[in-house]
Amino acid sequence: MLESGQSGFAPAPALPARAATDPADADDLAWSDALCAARLFAAAPAALGGIHVIARASPVRDRWLEATRAMLPANIAVKRITPAVPAGRLTGGIDIAATLAGGAPVHETGLLETVSGGCLTIAMAEQMTPGTAGIIARAHDVGHGGFGIVALDEGDGDEDHALPGAIADRLGLRVRLDGIAIRDAVSDTSATPLPDEGAIQSVVIPDALAETIVAVAAMLRGTSMRAPAQAMLAARILAASAGRTEATQDDVATALRLTCGAMIEAPTEETENSGADDTADDAPPRNERQRDEPETSDQDSETDPAFDPDLLKELAIAATQGARLDLDLFRHANMTRTRAQSAAGKSGAVRQGARRGRPAGLVARPPFPGARPNVVATLRTAAPWQTIRRKARGLPAWAPGEPLSVRPSDFRYVRYAHNTESTAIFAVDASGSTALERLGEAKGCVELLLADCYVRRDQVALVAFRGDGAEVLLEPTRSLVRAKRSLTALPGGGPTPLAAGLGQALDLADRARRRGQSPLIVLLTDGKGNVALDGTQDRQAARADAEEMARHAALLGVRSVIIDIARRPRDSARTLAETMHADYVTLPRADAGAMSGIVADYLKAPR
Amino acid sequence: MSAPFPFAAIVGQEEMKQALLMAAVDPLLGGVLVFGDRGTGKSTAVRALAALLPKIELREGCRYNCEPDKPVDICPLCSQNKPPLTRMQPAPVIDLPLGATEDRVCGALDLERALVSGEKAFEPGLLARANRGFLYIDEVNLLEDHLVDLLLDVAASGVNLVEREGLSVRHPARFVLIGSGNPEEGELRPQLLDRFGLSVDVASPDTLKERVEVVRRREAYERDRDGFVRAWSRKDGAIRRKVAKARTTLDQVETPDAVLELASNICLRLGVDGLRGELTLMRAARARAALAGRADVSKADLVAIAPMALRHRLRRDPLDEAGSAVRVERAVVEVANGVAGHA
């Protein structure tokens, strides 16, 4: 496998336009793609925005970073930050300590200014708060000379931690390093000079190919207009580095793979062929799966449209004929994109909202009676006043060693985010004949709750269970818009995996609790499960599993309410409620209004 | 900072462009809220607007953007006996970054002077710099709650008040608030929502041709910024003149009673709380008429701006699948037809 250099960056990069056929080659391809992305980035760091590197810390990642650094011009500024960097360090200002000690203003240059024209590496980028992301994104947009960003995202599909959308959308290139073996990660020794600005700009992209780029980017990265612009630039650089003045189909295919490829969420064949309802149902779990699996598996490559030369050709033909693209395709792409993207969005809402014990800024007044002032913040506030206060008392200017005068007005308190937030987790039995109706009502209930949830800062999630498992239809959210988009179509019918549904709900509850929210599980069921946790249809095992789960829930002490939706309520749901230490309500005709009333009461009630 | 992308070169997005121009014509309209996904050109449009606005008269170096004949008493520059001469300068468009502290926004003790010479001086913040211009908040829905409260206060009163240990400062801060955000990342508080005069939803163009055009123009701009801006300067200039002319004629625009009646009927039909909806509706319709160079508001003006003036004021009906803009349009059509039937 050491010959990977050949398929990687050679002077005239015969870059692979299609997927390799066996997994070993796929590894190779992933690494050479990663190097290729690094090279593109090095040629135009600011214009391409940056690289979104999805990988855990590993020797492979270190090698890749080394290789990237080697490709970047030696004379540019390269800085590395962590998400914890305070806003003041990013934007600069007066260095209070140095100024006080020195007696002359000492300006601290903001990090973002020093990195201008260079490259900013953000370690653990998935931990970044939307606030920090906003500052960096703004500097990236309007800063002098701009800079490139290498965002090291170790989240890998973790819903709670994803790179904030403000940054992710600005990064033109996507690189996945997980799953690459260290022996494949050989650094590229053929150091070819980077194409210069003029050569890149003079590359012509034929209209047909430009339209292909725009169409594919729209399908793969959704509504954002940054994606096609980044892909065009990538294609130019590829062509220029091969010494061409006109981009070829191969350049375009490679550019699309590197800019949009790793975030594939396009309609696959099965979803395209099946009915309209199905498309929406199947899409989210598919995406999840695709994102969780390493990109390199053979099957993935096949379902990946950027690798599919036929699709490219088809799009190109459609484009050349001036045909308007099927609008449904756009709409579908936008939907899937939004769903996948929303992981990043949601984490914003959560972080900004309420996490118990998380500091959320400084205030001058105690946020609650008996709050203790924050010593460092108080001293920082008092520092600039020292000279003024001493002057007022006729003393000479402050010098190191002198006592500090601190007054009540200097006191600063750390404001903690609300800790009263609740998350209502609906676990809905979507099996059997009445499933659709029930789901519809549950959906109505979710939306009613969300409509006034802002006031209470509550979140709502929805789990549906049917067939052989449970799926999270709606991740905890406060956004009505999101809820509507993800709940447009709901699957229903089939047997009842009660235990799996309960398990999924508990999982969400556990996560909510880790964020400092108090979860409430609302289980809509008749209590009669017939699919065991392992997916077998066995009433006995199913009941045992469900009981086990219920005991587990009781042990965790999650507040829960079981709404019995059986036409004729029998003991099964009641027994389950008892095991679970849950409240039990019968609602033979589940309707959204009554349900949301019940749940709202629970959410409002103190624990 | 290099020249921003020309306003006229933005492909499509007519509703957003119209709303921004109307806010530029009538600052009392109450600002614009732009909601949409990432990469749909929200920030580009606002930054482009900055370059397009008619210039205002300012004194060189004034940090409060004082009006030349009504200087702020705390402005060290304009309150001198012989203030420097005024110059026509671009209207300020100030970016409020998400991480901004309260001190940074309102102004605070001038750190440099306090530390070095022990002087107690006020350092004006972003609100002072936005005076007589625009204040732009990207991702307004992620802004810290206490900052939102503060901004609302100042935006409503037009005055910024800072009180702290011997610093007692009052200065005008009249600005047009422009907020943008992505509704998927969290909704905006209803109180703040209502304060915005207009609200538009943006999406990127959904035809291939338009999308290609967007990318082509962007590329041309990146390649040669100054050249591109020059190429569009005539069209930008035409829009600028239109805005400047509309500003002068705005006060003379007449509103016929029939249009007033229609506005009230629409608000009644939609059950919009308070009078703010009707007032905005009228103001917006007048701004549109002024932009079009007409002396009278027509019903068509009202119908055209009703969605952006009202869609964020409706009581939410979460079970209604259609967007609120659709509801407004429906109501407008119903009411307009009803009125026509009476006549």
Interface residues (C-beta under 8 A of the other chain):
Chain A: A47 A87 L90 T91 G93 I94 I96 T99 L100 G103 A104 P105 P130 G131 T132 G134 I135 R138 D141 V142 H144 G165 A166 D169 Q201 D207 A210 E211 I213 V214 A215 A218 G222 T223 S224 M225 R226 A227 P228 A229 M232 L233 A319 R324 L325 L327 F330 R331 T338 Q341 S342 G345 K346 G348 A349 Q352 G353 A360 G361 L362 V363 A383 P384 W385 T387 I388 R390 K391 A397 R407 S409 R415 G444 E447 L448 L450 A451 Y454 R478 S479 L480 V481 R482 K484 R485 A592
Chain B: M1 D37 R38 G39 T40 G41 S43 R47 D95 P97 L98 G99 T101 L109 L111 E112 A114 L115 V116 S117 G118 E119 K120 D138 E139 L142 E144 H146 R164 E165 N182 P183 E184 E185 G186 E187 R189 P190 A203 S204 D206 T207 L208 K209 R211 V212 V214 V215 R216 R218 E219 E222 R223 R316 D317 P318 L319 E321
